[in-house]
Amino acid sequence: MKRLGVVGILGLMLAASEGGAQGLSLGEHYVLRAYTGQAFGQVFAQVLKAQSLHVLTNNTTICASIVGGIGAGYLDAEGKRSLAVTVFPSPEEVPPLNPREEAVALIFGGQATPEVNYALTKNALASLAKSGYRGALFFHLRIWVPGFVGKAAQEDPAIAQYLSRKENLYTVTVDANAGVARVWQVKVEPGRQTTVKEIFSAPMNPAWLSLFKRSL
């Protein structure tokens, strides 16, 4: 598998919200997300090879910093790849979604509460299911690890039916002890969400890994 020059991937966001860990200053949290976002963008460009990407996110500053990093890692100087971002101030403000891009990333985390991030996840998936979006979906670790995707499918039959038919679902895990990040193809079946296979792995560089471990 091809290795990225900058790695660490989105799983680093699992560490903490802005006030959740005392090991990093707010500025260092932004640096951590800059590393994360840049690598995440490279995954879309080099691993998933998406020529267009739409990021769905909340309005917290930490999510804003990772979205900026995504753009830095994803967009090319020639302008061959395109990026769109939709920001949801609250779960109630998720509009009808009908993306035209090849891939959609659900980036809900940051300083928002788990309850808010779950509601954003569920409402966004319901909207994508209604429009029948066929492109790839990438789930932030902050919504995959707590089981938010599977929970949304359990609570909404339309989401369950939609996701069960899709084979282009992805997420990331991080082994902090080994300093390795892994990109996974995943699936959502009735009553559960599971991994299918690893499609990419990469070592985290020392600076990135140090920030991540200090944030735990």
C-alpha positions as CSV (number, residue, x, y, z in Angstrom):
1,M,0.0,0.0,0.0
2,K,1.2,3.5,-0.8
3,R,2.3,5.5,2.3
4,L,1.5,9.1,2.8
5,G,4.2,11.7,3.5
6,V,2.2,13.1,6.4
7,V,0.1,10.7,8.4
8,G,-1.8,10.2,11.6
9,I,-5.2,10.4,10.1
10,L,-8.5,11.5,11.6
11,G,-8.5,9.1,14.5
12,L,-6.4,11.6,16.5
13,M,-9.6,13.6,17.1
14,L,-10.8,10.9,19.5
15,A,-8.3,12.3,22.0
16,A,-10.3,15.1,23.5
17,S,-12.4,18.2,23.0
18,E,-10.9,21.7,23.6
19,G,-11.4,21.4,27.3
20,G,-11.3,17.7,27.7
21,A,-7.5,17.2,28.1
22,Q,-5.1,19.2,30.2
23,G,-1.9,18.1,28.4
24,L,-2.3,20.5,25.4
25,S,-2.9,24.2,25.1
26,L,-5.7,25.3,22.8
27,G,-3.1,26.3,20.2
28,E,-1.5,22.8,20.4
29,H,-5.0,21.3,19.9
30,Y,-5.2,23.3,16.7
31,V,-1.8,22.0,15.6
32,L,-2.9,18.4,16.3
33,R,-5.9,19.0,14.1
34,A,-3.8,20.6,11.4
35,Y,-1.8,17.4,11.2
36,T,-4.9,15.3,11.3
37,G,-6.8,17.3,8.7
38,Q,-3.9,17.4,6.3
39,A,-3.5,13.6,6.5
40,F,-7.2,13.1,6.2
41,G,-7.2,15.2,3.0
42,Q,-4.4,13.1,1.6
43,V,-6.4,9.9,2.3
44,F,-9.2,11.3,0.2
45,A,-6.9,12.3,-2.6
46,Q,-4.4,9.4,-2.6
47,V,-6.2,6.4,-1.1
48,L,-9.8,6.9,-2.0
49,K,-8.9,8.9,-5.1
50,A,-11.9,11.1,-4.9
51,Q,-11.9,14.0,-7.4
52,S,-14.5,15.9,-5.4
53,L,-15.2,16.0,-1.7
54,H,-18.0,17.5,0.4
55,V,-17.4,17.9,4.2
56,L,-20.3,18.1,6.6
57,T,-19.3,19.6,10.0
58,N,-20.4,21.5,13.0
59,N,-19.5,25.1,13.9
60,T,-16.9,24.4,16.7
61,T,-13.4,25.9,16.4
62,I,-11.7,22.5,16.6
63,C,-13.8,21.1,13.7
64,A,-13.0,24.3,11.8
65,S,-9.3,23.7,12.3
66,I,-9.5,20.1,11.0
67,V,-11.6,21.1,8.0
68,G,-8.9,23.7,7.1
69,G,-6.3,21.0,7.3
70,I,-8.4,18.7,5.2
71,G,-8.5,21.3,2.5
72,A,-4.7,21.8,2.7
73,G,-4.1,18.0,2.3
74,Y,-6.7,17.4,-0.3
75,L,-6.7,20.3,-2.8
76,D,-4.1,20.4,-5.5
77,A,-2.3,23.4,-7.0
78,E,-3.7,22.7,-10.5
79,G,-7.3,22.8,-9.2
80,K,-8.2,19.4,-10.5
81,R,-9.9,18.4,-7.2
82,S,-12.8,20.3,-5.7
83,L,-13.9,20.8,-2.1
84,A,-17.2,21.9,-0.6
85,V,-18.0,22.5,3.1
86,T,-21.4,22.7,4.7
87,V,-21.6,23.8,8.4
88,F,-24.5,23.0,10.7
89,P,-25.0,25.3,13.6
90,S,-27.3,22.8,15.2
91,P,-28.9,19.4,14.4
92,E,-32.2,21.2,13.8
93,E,-30.6,23.2,11.0
94,V,-29.5,20.2,8.8
95,P,-31.1,21.0,5.5
96,P,-32.1,18.7,2.6
97,L,-28.8,17.3,1.3
98,N,-28.2,16.3,-2.3
99,P,-24.4,16.3,-2.8
100,R,-22.9,16.0,-6.2
101,E,-19.4,15.3,-5.0
102,E,-17.8,11.8,-5.2
103,A,-17.3,11.5,-1.5
104,V,-18.9,13.0,1.7
105,A,-17.1,13.2,5.0
106,L,-19.1,13.5,8.3
107,I,-16.8,15.5,10.6
108,F,-18.7,16.0,13.8
109,G,-16.6,16.3,17.0
110,G,-14.7,19.2,18.5
111,Q,-16.3,21.0,21.4
112,A,-19.8,19.8,20.7
113,T,-21.3,17.3,23.1
114,P,-21.8,13.6,22.2
115,E,-25.5,14.2,22.2
116,V,-25.2,17.0,19.6
117,N,-22.8,15.1,17.5
118,Y,-25.1,12.1,17.5
119,A,-28.1,14.2,16.4
120,L,-26.0,15.8,13.7
121,T,-25.0,12.4,12.5
122,K,-28.5,11.0,12.5
123,N,-30.0,14.0,10.7
124,A,-27.3,14.2,8.1
125,L,-27.6,10.5,7.3
126,A,-31.4,10.8,7.1
127,S,-31.1,13.6,4.6
128,L,-28.5,11.7,2.5
129,A,-30.7,8.6,2.6
130,K,-33.7,10.6,1.4
131,S,-31.7,11.9,-1.5
132,G,-30.2,8.5,-2.3
133,Y,-26.6,9.8,-2.3
134,R,-24.5,7.1,-4.0
135,G,-21.0,8.4,-3.3
136,A,-18.5,7.3,-0.6
137,L,-19.2,8.2,3.0
138,F,-16.4,8.7,5.5
139,F,-17.2,8.7,9.2
140,H,-15.1,10.7,11.7
141,L,-13.8,8.4,14.4
142,R,-15.6,10.6,16.9
143,I,-18.9,9.3,15.5
144,W,-17.9,5.8,14.5
145,V,-16.2,4.6,17.7
146,P,-19.2,5.5,19.9
147,G,-21.5,3.6,17.6
148,F,-23.5,6.7,16.4
149,V,-23.8,5.4,12.9
150,G,-25.2,2.0,14.0
151,K,-27.5,3.7,16.5
152,A,-28.9,6.0,13.8
153,A,-29.6,2.9,11.6
154,Q,-31.3,1.2,14.5
155,E,-33.6,4.1,15.2
156,D,-34.4,5.0,11.6
157,P,-35.4,2.2,9.2
158,A,-34.7,4.5,6.2
159,I,-31.1,5.0,7.3
160,A,-30.7,1.3,8.0
161,Q,-31.9,0.4,4.5
162,Y,-29.8,3.1,2.8
163,L,-26.5,2.2,4.6
164,S,-27.0,-1.6,4.3
165,R,-26.9,-1.3,0.5
166,K,-23.7,0.7,0.5
167,E,-20.2,-0.8,0.1
168,N,-18.3,2.5,0.0
169,L,-18.3,3.3,3.7
170,Y,-15.1,4.2,5.5
171,T,-13.6,5.2,8.8
172,V,-10.2,5.3,10.7
173,T,-8.7,3.8,13.8
174,V,-5.5,4.7,15.5
175,D,-3.2,2.4,17.5
176,A,-1.4,5.0,19.7
177,N,0.9,2.4,21.3
178,A,2.2,1.3,17.9
179,G,1.9,4.7,16.4
180,V,-0.1,3.4,13.4
181,A,-3.2,4.7,11.8
182,R,-5.5,2.4,9.7
183,V,-8.2,3.2,7.2
184,W,-11.0,0.7,7.1
185,Q,-13.9,-0.1,4.8
186,V,-16.9,-0.6,7.1
187,K,-20.5,-1.8,6.8
188,V,-23.7,-1.2,8.7
189,E,-26.0,-4.1,9.1
190,P,-29.3,-4.4,11.1
191,G,-28.4,-3.9,14.7
192,R,-24.6,-3.3,14.3
193,Q,-21.8,-1.5,12.6
194,T,-18.6,-3.5,11.7
195,T,-15.3,-3.3,9.9
196,V,-14.9,-5.2,6.6
197,K,-11.2,-4.8,5.7
198,E,-8.2,-2.6,6.2
199,I,-7.4,-0.6,3.0
200,F,-4.5,1.5,4.2
201,S,-2.1,1.9,7.1
202,A,0.6,4.4,7.9
203,P,2.9,5.3,10.8
204,M,2.4,8.6,12.6
205,N,5.4,10.9,12.6
206,P,7.0,11.6,16.1
207,A,5.7,15.2,16.5
208,W,2.2,14.2,15.7
209,L,2.3,11.1,17.9
210,S,3.6,13.1,20.8
211,L,0.8,15.6,20.6
212,F,-1.7,12.8,20.4
213,K,-0.4,11.0,23.4
214,R,-0.3,14.2,25.4
215,S,-3.9,14.9,24.6
216,L,-5.2,11.6,26.0
